[in-house]
Amino acid sequence: MDLLYLQTHWALVRTGLVETISKFNDAELDFKPFPTFWSVRQLMLHIAQEELGEFNYGITQTLMEFPPDYPPVAYPTVESILALLESVHAPIHAYVENLEEAELGRTITTPWGASYTLLDMLGHLIEHEIHHRAELSLILGMLGREGLNA
């Protein structure tokens, strides 16, 4: 995987995530497809929390610990969740846009003791986003609506 592909692929994945989230209305944010599953809101907030943590705790190690969950009550609308996702993703997007190709092979030893290349860690962030985007798309189907047409 080269840098241009990584940048382009993540941009397309993010566009799909925003499109998928935008299909929900505020009244659906507390919907749970199963009693033991996260609500739609919790799932969306988890995407932001994981991106923030994996990047700032795992990759750049600018945080001393993994960030806590975002409180659902602080994000009452789809619009507020989309704003959070953008605020978390913008600095990461800038970081990736300013990378040099050779940096992708750099090995990072994480605070939890594992070692991965930067490419593997960024790839994990993209896969995580795709995974939960698919869950959100499935939930839209459960609500009788069309999910993401990817």
Helices and strands as residue ranges (DSSP letters): H 3-22, G 26-28, H 40-53, I 54-59, G 72-74, H 78-97, G 101-105, E 107-109, E 115-117, H 118-142
